[in-house]
């Protein structure tokens, strides 16, 4: 901890600038904050100087843009005005006409903009029920719920029946940032597809969940929703805890957050116990055939990225001596031609009889070297990086380079013939391939 400075800008008329600062006046807008970190506060309240001091600085970039635009509302600045205009068009309502409408429009603009950026980069994290994917899902679903509150749904404002409205927001984001973030328009079709899937999926359960919530409220005796009830809304109707909390607040009720999170942890523990037989990395055992299929999974991921795009990332795997099952981020069903192209690439890599090499290095070094991995996982300081194909010293990048614990074969020629048996949906935005080696 340490002393701090807070910088405010007078957003009112220049000739009416007060002689002194008063933070009760909303026209004073805080745009910057610096904390001079120089003490370690002990349990007894005493302070010890830090050996290494630093400045923790936070600048309100969106607030600065609003000031430069002559606005005292971030959502009326260049960064949001086109999004707000689109939401007004879709809803038939006007920003600022009521506190509730303004809040809903801000949430939709902020959340769908954030989700578009998260899904639109090279990693392409899509909505799911785990890790970063669940953050994306919560953003989208909260926006959908507030859209419904404004009367926005498929078919709104000139859209055809069944046509997604969230995709219209994504299009505005991609257009507004196309120069600064060219990857957004490049990946916008995949973002839109995932928005459509998530909107259709949550739209089916939203009305049912709202009816269940109304029933819970009507039967409450102490104005507090139990953890079990909140968890049921999550598990059955896909309501993130934040949505239940918001709905409860609107009814002047509370939610037993701690009990709900305890229910979630208990559910996660049961799920982990059910899959306890699977070894680290998705391997059921370390037999020769399982090891071959593990190496084939690396070739498969590399081929998928080459055919479907760099946004493809591994979402899970399960490998036995009989087959490999591989989950990856992709919103659409693969075509027969795409599956054939993937098989050709994998089998071509096998015929090359490439060596499979392993190097140990720091995590940052591995990322710099272009190694792929599930970086949301907790890696140690040193990681193993398996490379297949051209070495880092060659003029061409390797066919595959991944962070992995192993085991793997010595060269690809040991694998045999790779064949995709099935390609199907695993969950929203995630596809699954089952394949064998013959």
C-alpha positions in Angstrom: 0.0 0.0 0.0 1.0 3.7 0.0 -0.2 7.2 -0.8 -2.2 7.8 -4.0 -3.1 10.6 -6.4 -6.5 10.8 -8.1 -6.8 13.0 -11.2 -10.2 14.6 -12.0 -11.3 16.6 -15.1 -14.0 19.2 -14.9 -16.5 18.2 -17.5 -18.8 21.2 -17.1 -18.7 24.7 -18.7 -15.1 26.0 -18.7 -16.1 29.4 -17.3 -18.0 27.7 -14.5 -15.0 25.7 -13.2 -15.1 25.7 -9.3 -12.2 27.3 -7.5 -11.8 24.1 -5.4 -12.4 20.4 -5.9 -15.6 18.8 -4.5 -16.0 15.1 -5.3 -19.8 15.4 -4.6 -20.1 17.2 -7.9 -20.7 14.7 -10.7 -19.1 17.1 -13.2 -15.7 16.2 -11.7 -14.8 13.0 -13.6 -12.0 10.9 -12.3 -9.8 9.8 -15.3 -6.6 8.6 -13.6 -5.3 7.1 -10.4 -1.8 6.4 -9.2 -0.9 4.3 -6.0 2.7 4.6 -4.9 3.2 1.1 -3.5 5.9 1.4 -0.8 4.7 -0.3 2.4 3.7 -3.8 3.5 0.9 -3.5 6.1 1.3 -6.2 8.8 -1.5 -7.9 10.8 -0.8 -5.7 13.8 -1.4 -2.6 11.7 2.3 -1.6 11.5 4.0 -0.7 8.2 7.2 -2.0 6.8 8.9 -0.4 3.7 8.8 -2.7 0.6 12.2 -3.7 -0.8 10.9 -3.2 -4.3 8.6 -0.2 -4.7 6.4 0.5 -7.7 3.6 2.7 -9.0 0.2 1.0 -9.6 -1.4 3.2 -12.2 -4.9 3.0 -13.7 -6.1 5.2 -16.5 -9.8 5.4 -17.5 -9.2 5.2 -21.3 -12.9 5.2 -22.1 -13.5 8.2 -19.8 -10.7 10.1 -21.5 -12.3 9.4 -24.9 -15.7 10.6 -23.6 -14.0 13.8 -22.3 -12.3 14.4 -25.7 -15.7 13.9 -27.4 -17.3 16.5 -25.1 -19.4 13.9 -23.2 -19.7 13.0 -19.6 -21.1 9.6 -20.4 -18.8 6.8 -21.7 -21.6 5.3 -23.6 -22.2 8.4 -25.7 -18.6 8.5 -26.8 -17.2 7.3 -30.2 -16.4 4.0 -28.5 -20.1 3.1 -27.9 -22.4 5.4 -29.7 -22.8 3.2 -32.8 -23.6 0.2 -30.5 -26.2 2.2 -28.5 -27.7 3.4 -31.8 -28.1 -0.2 -33.0 -29.6 -1.3 -29.7 -32.1 1.6 -29.9 -33.0 0.5 -33.4 -33.5 -3.2 -32.3 -35.5 -2.3 -29.2 -37.5 0.7 -30.4 -36.5 2.4 -27.1 -34.4 5.5 -26.5 -31.2 5.6 -24.4 -31.7 7.8 -21.4 -35.5 7.6 -21.3 -35.4 5.7 -18.0 -32.8 4.3 -15.5 -33.8 0.7 -16.3 -33.6 1.2 -20.1 -30.2 3.0 -19.9 -28.8 0.3 -17.7 -29.9 -2.5 -19.9 -28.5 -0.8 -23.0 -25.2 -0.3 -21.3 -24.9 -3.9 -20.3 -25.8 -5.2 -23.8 -23.2 -2.8 -25.4 -20.4 -3.5 -22.9 -20.9 -7.3 -22.7 -21.4 -8.1 -26.4 -18.5 -5.9 -27.3 -16.3 -7.7 -24.8 -17.5 -11.1 -26.0 -16.8 -10.1 -29.7 -13.2 -9.2 -28.8 -12.6 -12.4 -26.8 -13.9 -14.7 -29.5 -12.5 -12.6 -32.4 -8.8 -12.9 -31.6 -6.4 -15.6 -32.8 -7.2 -17.9 -29.8 -10.9 -17.6 -30.3 -12.1 -18.6 -26.9 -15.8 -19.5 -27.3 -18.6 -19.9 -24.8 -18.5 -23.0 -22.7 -19.1 -24.1 -19.1 -15.4 -24.0 -18.0 -12.6 -21.5 -17.5 -12.5 -18.5 -19.9 -15.3 -20.0 -21.9 -17.7 -19.6 -19.0 -16.8 -15.9 -18.7 -17.8 -15.5 -22.4 -21.0 -17.5 -21.8 -21.9 -15.3 -18.8 -21.3 -12.1 -20.8 -23.5 -13.3 -23.7 -26.3 -14.6 -21.6 -26.5 -11.6 -19.4 -26.8 -9.4 -22.5 -29.5 -11.7 -23.9 -31.5 -11.4 -20.7 -31.3 -7.6 -20.8 -32.2 -7.7 -24.4 -35.3 -9.6 -23.6 -36.0 -7.0 -20.9 -36.0 -4.3 -23.6 -38.3 -6.4 -25.8 -35.5 -7.5 -28.2 -35.7 -11.0 -29.6 -35.2 -12.8 -32.9 -37.1 -11.1 -35.6 -36.9 -7.7 -33.9 -36.6 -4.4 -36.0 -36.7 -5.8 -39.5 -34.9 -9.1 -38.7 -36.7 -12.2 -40.0 -38.2 -14.7 -37.5 -35.6 -16.8 -35.9 -32.8 -14.4 -37.0 -30.2 -13.6 -34.3 -30.1 -10.0 -33.0 -26.8 -10.4 -31.1 -25.0 -10.8 -34.4 -26.0 -7.3 -35.3 -24.0 -6.0 -32.3 -21.0 -8.1 -33.3 -21.1 -6.6 -36.8 -21.0 -3.0 -35.4 -18.0 -3.9 -33.2 -16.1 -5.4 -36.1 -16.8 -2.4 -38.3 -15.9 0.2 -35.7 -12.6 -1.5 -34.9 -11.6 -2.9 -38.3 -8.6 -0.6 -38.7 -7.2 -1.0 -35.2 -8.1 -4.7 -34.8 -8.1 -6.2 -38.3 -8.5 -9.7 -36.8 -12.1 -8.9 -35.8 -13.6 -8.6 -39.4 -11.3 -11.5 -40.4 -12.9 -13.8 -37.7 -16.4 -12.1 -37.5 -18.2 -15.0 -39.3 -17.1 -17.5 -36.6 -18.0 -15.0 -33.9 -21.5 -14.5 -35.4 -22.0 -18.2 -35.7 -21.2 -18.7 -32.0 -23.5 -15.8 -31.0 -26.3 -17.4 -33.0 -25.8 -20.8 -31.4 -25.6 -19.3 -27.9 -28.6 -17.1 -28.4 -30.7 -20.0 -29.8 -29.6 -22.3 -26.9 -30.2 -19.8 -24.1 -33.4 -18.4 -25.7 -35.1 -21.8 -25.4 -34.5 -22.0 -21.7 -34.7 -18.3 -20.7 -38.5 -18.1 -20.7 -38.8 -21.4 -18.8 -36.2 -20.2 -16.3 -38.0 -16.9 -15.8 -41.2 -18.8 -15.1 -39.4 -21.0 -12.6 -37.8 -17.9 -11.0 -41.3 -16.3 -10.6 -42.6 -19.5 -9.0 -39.6 -19.5 -6.5 -40.3 -15.8 -5.6 -44.0 -16.5 -5.1 -43.2 -19.3 -2.6 -40.5 -17.5 -0.7 -41.1 -16.8 3.0 -38.0 -15.0 4.1 -37.1 -13.1 0.8 -34.0 -15.2 0.4 -33.4 -17.6 -2.5 -31.6 -20.7 -1.2 -28.3 -21.9 -2.7 -30.0 -25.1 -3.9 -32.7 -23.1 -5.8 -30.0 -20.8 -7.4 -28.0 -23.8 -8.4 -31.0 -25.5 -9.9 -31.6 -22.3 -12.0 -28.0 -22.6 -13.2 -28.0 -26.4 -13.8 -31.4 -26.7 -15.4 -32.0 -23.4 -17.2 -28.4 -22.2 -17.7 -28.8 -19.1 -15.4 -25.4 -17.9 -14.3 -25.4 -16.8 -10.6 -25.2 -13.1 -11.7 -28.5 -13.3 -13.5 -30.2 -14.9 -10.5 -28.8 -12.2 -8.3 -30.0 -9.4 -10.6 -33.5 -10.9 -10.9 -33.6 -11.3 -7.1 -32.5 -7.7 -6.5 -35.3 -6.4 -8.8 -37.7 -8.3 -6.5 -36.1 -6.9 -3.3 -34.9 -10.4 -2.5 -31.4 -11.9 -1.7 -29.6 -15.0 -2.9 -27.6 -17.3 -0.6 -24.4 -16.9 -2.8 -22.1 -19.0 -0.5 -24.5 -21.9 -0.5 -24.9 -21.7 -4.3 -21.1 -21.7 -4.8 -20.8 -24.7 -2.4 -23.4 -26.6 -4.5 -21.4 -25.8 -7.6 -18.1 -27.0 -6.0 -19.8 -30.2 -4.9 -21.1 -30.7 -8.5 -17.6 -30.1 -9.9 -16.1 -32.6 -7.4 -18.5 -35.3 -8.4 -17.7 -34.6 -12.1 -14.0 -34.9 -11.4 -14.5 -38.1 -9.4 -16.5 -39.6 -12.3 -13.5 -39.0 -14.6 -10.8 -40.0 -12.2 -9.8 -43.0 -14.3 -8.5 -40.7 -17.1 -4.8 -40.0 -16.8 -3.3 -36.5 -17.2 -3.5 -35.3 -20.8 -6.5 -37.5 -21.5 -4.7 -40.8 -21.7 -6.4 -43.8 -20.2 -3.0 -45.7 -20.0 0.5 -45.5 -21.4 0.4 -48.5 -23.7 2.1 -48.5 -27.1 -1.1 -48.0 -29.1 -2.3 -45.2 -26.7 1.0 -43.5 -27.1 0.6 -43.6 -30.9 -2.8 -42.2 -30.8 -1.6 -39.4 -28.5 1.0 -38.4 -31.1 -1.8 -38.6 -33.8 -3.8 -36.2 -31.7 -1.0 -33.6 -32.0 -1.0 -34.1 -35.8 -4.8 -33.8 -35.8 -4.8 -30.5 -34.0 -2.1 -29.1 -36.4 -4.1 -30.2 -39.4 -7.4 -28.8 -38.0 -5.7 -25.4 -37.5 -4.3 -25.5 -41.1 -7.7 -26.3 -42.6 -10.2 -24.5 -40.3 -8.1 -21.6 -39.1 -5.8 -20.6 -36.3 -8.7 -19.9 -34.0 -9.1 -23.7 -33.4 -7.8 -24.7 -30.0 -8.0 -28.0 -28.1 -10.9 -28.2 -25.6 -10.4 -31.8 -24.4 -9.3 -35.3 -25.3 -9.8 -38.9 -24.2 -7.4 -41.5 -25.7 -7.6 -45.2 -25.2 -5.8 -48.1 -27.0 -8.7 -48.4 -29.4 -9.4 -44.8 -30.5 -8.8 -41.1 -29.8 -11.6 -38.6 -29.0 -10.6 -35.0 -29.6 -12.7 -31.9 -28.7 -11.8 -28.5 -30.4 -13.3 -25.0 -30.7 -15.3 -24.7 -33.9 -18.9 -23.6 -34.3 -19.8 -25.3 -37.5 -20.2 -28.9 -38.7 -17.2 -29.9 -40.8 -17.8 -30.6 -44.4 -16.9 -34.0 -46.0 -14.2 -32.1 -47.9 -12.7 -30.5 -44.8 -12.5 -33.9 -43.0 -10.9 -35.4 -46.1 -8.3 -32.6 -46.2 -7.5 -33.1 -42.5 -7.0 -36.9 -43.0 -4.7 -36.2 -46.0 -2.5 -33.8 -44.0 -2.2 -36.1 -41.0 -1.4 -39.1 -43.2 1.1 -37.1 -45.2 2.8 -36.1 -41.9 2.9 -39.8 -41.0 4.5 -40.8 -44.3 7.2 -38.1 -43.9 8.5 -40.2 -40.9 9.3 -37.0 -39.1 11.1 -37.3 -35.7 9.2 -36.3 -32.6 11.5 -34.2 -30.4 11.1 -33.0 -26.9 12.7 -29.9 -25.3 12.4 -28.5 -21.8 12.1 -24.7 -21.6 10.4 -21.9 -19.6 6.7 -21.2 -20.3 7.4 -17.8 -21.8 10.1 -19.2 -24.1 7.6 -21.9 -25.2 5.0 -19.3 -26.1 7.6 -17.3 -28.0 8.6 -20.4 -29.9 5.0 -20.8 -31.1 4.1 -23.8 -28.9 0.4 -24.3 -28.5 -1.1 -25.2 -25.2 -4.1 -24.7 -22.9 -2.6 -21.6 -21.3 -5.5 -21.4 -18.9 -3.9 -24.5 -17.3 -1.4 -24.2 -14.5 2.0 -25.0 -15.9 5.3 -25.1 -13.9 8.2 -22.9 -14.5 9.6 -25.5 -16.9 7.5 -27.2 -19.6 8.0 -30.0 -22.1 7.6 -28.9 -25.7 7.1 -31.6 -28.3 8.0 -30.7 -31.9 7.0 -32.7 -35.0 8.4 -31.8 -38.4 10.9 -29.2 -39.3 13.1 -28.1 -36.4 13.2 -24.6 -35.1 16.5 -24.2 -37.0 14.9 -24.9 -40.4 13.5 -22.3 -42.8 9.9 -23.6 -42.4 7.9 -23.8 -39.1 7.3 -27.2 -37.7 4.1 -29.1 -38.5 3.2 -29.3 -34.8 4.7 -27.8 -31.7 2.8 -28.3 -28.4 3.3 -28.0 -24.7 2.7 -31.6 -23.4 3.7 -34.0 -20.8 4.0 -37.0 -23.2 4.4 -39.8 -23.9 5.0 -39.9 -27.7 6.5 -42.1 -30.3 10.0 -41.4 -31.7 8.8 -40.7 -35.2 5.6 -40.3 -37.1 6.3 -43.3 -39.4 5.4 -45.6 -36.5 1.7 -44.5 -36.4 0.1 -46.3 -39.3 -2.9 -44.9 -41.3 -5.1 -42.2 -39.7 -8.9 -42.4 -40.2 -11.7 -40.1 -38.9 -14.6 -42.2 -37.8 -17.0 -39.5 -36.7 -17.3 -35.7 -36.3 -20.1 -34.4 -34.2 -21.1 -31.6 -31.8 -19.7 -31.9 -28.2 -21.3 -28.7 -26.8 -22.0 -25.1 -28.0 -19.1 -24.0 -30.1 -17.2 -27.2 -29.6 -16.8 -30.1 -32.1 -15.7 -33.6 -31.4 -13.7 -36.0 -33.6 -13.3 -39.7 -33.0 -10.5 -41.3 -35.0 -8.4 -44.5 -35.2 -5.0 -45.7 -36.5 -5.1 -48.7 -38.8 
